[in-house]
Amino acid sequence: MKLLLDTHVLLWAAGDDRRLPARIRGQLTNSANELMLSAASGWEIIVKEQAGRLRIKGGASKFLEARVREAGLIVLPVLWLHVLRVHELPLHHRDPFDRLLVAQAQIEKLPIVTADRDMARYAVEVIW
């Protein structure tokens, strides 16, 4: 199964954060699953690091490159169709990165792995 990871899921998995339930950890390590990371999540991590809201040892770019390589993540590019879909979404969520993830999940027909309850208010499958 293909799974789109929310940004915090990537960060929590990389940091072995206890907020990531064992069941979700199992989904992330299951070789039958293809883990997708939106380019928007990479952008979000870089923006937050540059704003001083996120500290990543070695820097965000190196962290992202290593995580993609080591975890075998498939990077989902942001397409024009994804951007246009954001305009059609109701304002259940104000975070522009999360809204773009929802749009991508809808168009690509991907479930989102997230602890964010607001994501479930959209017409998208949420795994948590």
Secondary structure, 3 states (H helix, E strand, C coil): CEEEECHHHHHHHHCCCCCCCHHHHHHHHCCCCEEEEEHHHHHHHHHHHHCCCCCCCCCHHHHHHHHHHHHCCEEECCCHHHHHHHHHCCCCCCCHHHHHHHHHHHHHCCCEECCCHHHHHCCCCEEC
